[in-house]
Amino acid sequence: MAEIDYRHTGGQTRETAHATLETLLGQERAPVGQLHPQDWMQDARTRAVVRALTAGGAEVRFVGGCVRDALLHKAIKDIDIATQETPEVVIQRLQDAGLKAVPTGLEHGTVTAVADGLSIEVTTLRRDVKTDGRHAEVAFTTDFREDAARRDFTMNALSATPDGAVFDYFDGLSDLAARVVRFVGRPHERIREDYLRILRFFRFHAHYGEGAAQAEALRACRANAAGLDHLSGERVRDELLKILDAPDPARVLVEMRGETVLDRILPEAAHFDSLRVLSWLETSGLRRPGVEPDALRRLAALVAVDHDGARALAERLKLSNADRDRLAALAAPRTDDPEPDPAADDHGLRVQTYRLGPERLRDRALILWAGERAGTGRLDSARTARWMRLMDVALDWTPPSPPVRGRDILNLGVPPGPRVGDLVRTAEDAWIDSDFRADRQSLLQTLRSRL
């Protein structure tokens, strides 16, 4: 196809200009590339699903993230297939082939095919009929280009046939190669269809983009930021945690703050330098088992809140009860909670591990360590060695269980009541003072001498 002069396309973007001209010409773009053989495509279970879906002659293609990530030589997390046939026909095709069909979202055209434990989402090609900024009403179509046009970003609008021929209607390959996240069509329009796309834009920029974000997209995100107020806490939470899971989330979060987006969803964000150092420790600084990127830990390092503020944030983001308690404990421990102290000797480090638990000690220590380093620029080698020793104890030493229980005190003849708990704590303190070496019999003997 000849190159298009976009100055004469009514202000359309390069993607919509191509699509408009092709529609007028009645043309289907030819494949623009070929995927190298992929294990997930050649897997017998994937082939069984494809064989079932094409039994009636319908065309199917792999779409979305599996195509994008395969082109980037990334691991494939999920397999998605688009089909020309309706969900009811899809279910019948799968069942006729002896495969399990789960109607996971029939109103949106989605059926999950299960083949020997492998789940593949199969969705009928769609076009948007009506949008309200949060949800879309769709109609089914048989046109792959029409389906691609409703996707958010050009790199997500790629599709591939079962034999690997890649179709690209909106120059997503060019953007993927340049690591540019670009909306399909006009950014303002795509965002107003679903305001969550603002957060998705920054999430994809965090994971796939390099350099500055695309200027037109940033302007649209800023102009429509107020639309984020209408999104549910669950949808905001999911995107925020995915942003925090990026290799360097602080870079993108600072951009979000500059575009007035972050204040809409996380006004508590304050410690960007600490987050940057924490991300470095998790991914490069330590490089040891037990220390991996953790979105909730990163959130705790980022926000400036007191204990009640942390719990209010958790409620707003609809975190689970366990995540709510963890966020509060990491972001704003209560004043009577013990804190990690890297200056302690080995016995003291074991006591900290026992009192806090290995996971909480690790998490809180990483946050404090990152805060120290962010505040001073760097730490001297002796201080760094102490933090690393604390991490070694927290990750390698397993706290034992206290040997003396309440029933042991009752067996000594002590009647039920508060004194039982006092004596259990006395035995526990003596056991800790012995560096967790004293056994049950010696501790009980000591207690007998005091009765």
Beta strands, then each sheet from edge to edge (+ up, - down):
strand 1: 33-34
strand 2: 60-63
strand 3: 80-83
strand 4: 100-105
strand 5: 110-115
strand 6: 118-124
strand 7: 126-131
strand 8: 136-140
strand 9: 159-160
strand 10: 165-167
sheet 1: 1+ 10- 9+ 2- 3+ 6+ 5- 4+
sheet 2: 7+ 8-
end
